[in-house]
């Protein structure tokens, strides 16, 4: 079977139109129609069917289009690998990073990656559970993500690189700001909350903060809206304290002191697959990432936190 025909089928299915697919492929409609007809002869049945909204794949057409998408992606990737080789790069690595880590360390992180002259990097930001899934699916080589996860981790390795603890932040209009003594649990009762983090909650409730009132809104992934609300409203939110302060978006006095036991850990770890240890340059890049992140941990302010 001609792999090029499967790539063409994948593009037709994505576009939902023969004519639009021809525009993307820079071929004429009769040429593409002949290719699809040849594929249907090989299959012994239709791979596309017309509807009032365009063309959609049949069951076998959809399965073949999925294969075509993979061929298309591999073909595009191979072209990029050739460009990398001509540019002098020896290897390529994909790194997933936690949204708060990306926000707090983007200057240092990009400087580090640009300084690795022998490799190119694909950086992807996602929630902790998504990063672990992508790592297990081999869509990532490394992940800088929360160390304490309650999601399935399979045959993964991790090493803690950045120390942190959870903290409760109060919005700038909150009545809990500038309290002279630690805030008792009773004062938290009835306060408005927003939830941020993996699964719109917290990964391990070592010493949970009671929230008698339901959170008004929950965010998973990007934190821009969370930080905006904390800068403009009276909501409370529980976040990794040190990383949140390193973003420069929140002030130290917004981290309220609670009359409760020691806050749970919210460390960041570097994650990787055990099976990748023997890959070329893998250990070298892993050790450089560990050195970078641990060095940042040493250099960054601790903001008086007991970490």
N, C-alpha and C positions, 0 to 999 in steps of 0.2 A: 504494500500500500504506500502511496506517495505521501510522505510526511507533509509536504507543502500543501496538499489538498486539505489535510486535517487542520493546518493552520488557517487556511482560508475559511473553512467551515466555522472555526472558532470565532473568527472576526465577523462573519455573517450573523452568527447567533448573538454576539455582543451588540452589534449594530441594530439587529432586528430588521434589516433591510438589505437586499441585494445591491441596490444602487449606492447606498452609503458605504457598504463594504468595498465596492469597486473604487470609490473615491479614496478610501484609506489605502487600498492595495495598489492603486495606480494601474489598474487593468480595466479592460472593457467589460461590459456586462455579458456579451456573448462568451467571452473567454472564461469568466467565472461560472456562468451557467453550464458550460461544457464540463468544467472540472467537477461541479456538483453532480451532474448527470453520470459522469464516469464513476464517482464514488457510490452513487445509488445503484448502479449496475453491479458494482462489487459487493454491495450489501445485499442486494436483492429486494430492496424496498426503499421508500422515501426516507430521507434524513431531515427534510424540512417540510413544513406545511404552511400554507398561506392563511392568514386571518385578516379581519378588517383593520387590524392595527399593524400589520406587517407580517414577517415570517417568524415562526417559532420552530424549535427543533422537535422532532419526534423523539420517542424514548431512546432509540438507538442513536439518533442524531445528537442528542444531549450528551450521551456517554462518549461518543467520538469527539465532540467539541471540547469536552474536558481534557481529553488526551491532546487535542490540538493546542489548547491553552498552555499545557505544560511544555509542549514542543516549542511554542512561540516564546515562552518565558526563557527556556534554556537557550534558544537561539540568540535572544537579545543579550542574555547574560554572557554567552560565549564571546560576543562582539566586545562587550565591556572588558572581559578578561584579556582579550588581545590588546585592547587599548592600554590596560594597566601594564601589561608586559612590555609594550613599546615605551611606556613612560618610566620604566625602571622599578615598578613595584613587584615585590616577590610574593605577596599573599594578600588575601582579602578576608576580613572578619566582620561579622554582624554583632552588634552590641545593643542589648535592650536596657533602657534606663527608666527608673522610677520618675514620675512627673515632678515630684518635689525635689529629688536629687538634680534633675535637669534644670529646674528653676534656680536652685541655690548654687549650683556649681558650673553653670554654662560657660563662664569665662575660663575657668581652670580646665574644664573638660575639653573644650575645643582647642585650647592651646596645647594640651597634652597630645590629642589625636593628630593635630597638624605636625607635631614634633616627631611623630613616628614615621620616619621617611621611607621605610622599607615596605609599609603596608598601607592598604586603603581600608576604610571603615564605612559600614552602613549602620547608622545609629537610628534606633527606633524607640519611641517613648510610648509606654502603655502601663496599664494597671499591673499590680504585682501578679495576680492570678493569670492574666494574659501573658505576661513575660515568661512565667514558669511553663505554661502550655507551649508557647513558641519554642522555648529552649528544649523541651522534651520532644517536640516535633522536628527538631534539627533546623528550624528556621532562624535560630540565633546560635551564636557560638558562646556568648557570655551574657550575663544579666547583672546589672547593679540594681538590686531590689531589696525590700525588707528581709531581714534575716530570719524573722520568726513568723513562719507562715503555717496556716492550717489547711492548705490546699495540697493535693497529692504531688509529691516531689520526685517519685521514681528513683532512677539511678543517677541522681545529681549530687555534686559536691558543692560545698560553700565554704567561704572563709569571711568572717566578720572584718570589715575594713573601716567602718565609721560608727562611732559610739553615739547613741542618742537615747532619749527617753520621751515618753508621751507627756504632753502638757495641755492644759486647757487655756485657750486664748479667748479673751473677751473683746467684743467689738468696741470701737472708740466711744460710742454713746452709752455703753453699759454702765449701770449703777454699781457694778462690782469693781470697777477700776479704782486704783489708789486707796485700797483698803489698808489699814495699818496693821491688821492681824490676819493670820491664815483664815481662809473662808471655810466655814463649816458646811457640811452637807445640806443642812436645812436651808442655807441661803441659795443653794443651787436649785432647790425645788421651785418649779414654776418658771424658771428662766427659759427664754427662747433659744433653741439649738439649731445648728445646721450640722450635717454629718458629712465628713469627707474621708476618703480613703478606700482601700480595697473592699469590694462588695458593699460600698457605702456604709461601712462600719469600721470595726477594728479587728485585726487579725488574731489577737490573743488577749483576752480580758484577764490579765493577771490580777489587777486590782481595779475592777470596773468602777467608773463614775456613774452613779445612779442618775437617770434622766426621767423623772416622773412625767414630764410633758413630751409629747411626740415631737420629733424634729420637723421643722417646717419644710425643709428641702434637703435633699441628699445629693452629693456629687461623687462620682467615681471617675478617676482619670485626671483631667485637667483641673488646675486649682485656681485659675484666674478669677472665677466668680466667687470662690470661697474667700480669697484675700480681699476682693473688693467689698464684700459684705462685712468683713471684719474691720475694714478701714472706714466704713460709713454707717454701720448699723449697730444694734445692741445685742447681736447674737453671740452665743458661745459656740466654740468648736474645739474638738480635741484633735491635736496634730502632733507629729514629731517635733519636739520643741526646738532643738538646736538647728535642724535644717530649715525650719520655718523662719527662724530669726536670721539665718544666713542669707535668706532671699533679700533682705533689706526692705521687704514689704510690710513687715510688722515690727512694732516697737517692743522693747523688753518689758515695759510696764503693762503691756497687754497680756502677758503671761501671768495668770493669777496664781497665787499661792494657796494650795488647798490643805485643809486640816485632815489629811488622809495619809495612808501608808505610802511608802516609796512608789513613785510612778513606774508603770511597766516599761520595759525596754522597747525601743523602736530602732534598733541598730540596722545599718545597711550592710549587706554582704555581697561579695562577688560570687556568682553562681556559674557553674559549668557542668558539662556532662563528663562522667568518669571515662567513657569510651573514647573521648577525644584527646586524651593525654599524649598519645603517640603521633598525632598529626604534626606535619612540618610546621615549625615556628609557633605551634600552639602554646607550649610551655613558656616560651620567651615572651609572647604577648601577654599571657596570663600573669606572669611575674611582674611585668611592667605595669599592668593595670593594678595589681595588688600594691606595688610600691607607690604608684600615684595616689590611690585612694587613701592608703594608710598615712601617707605624707600629708595629705589634705586634712585628715583627722587630727594630726599633731599640730598643724599650723593654724587651723581655724579656731576662732574664739569658742569657748565653752559657755559664755554668758552666765557664769556663776552656777551652772547646773551641776547636780551631783551625778555625773555620768561615769 
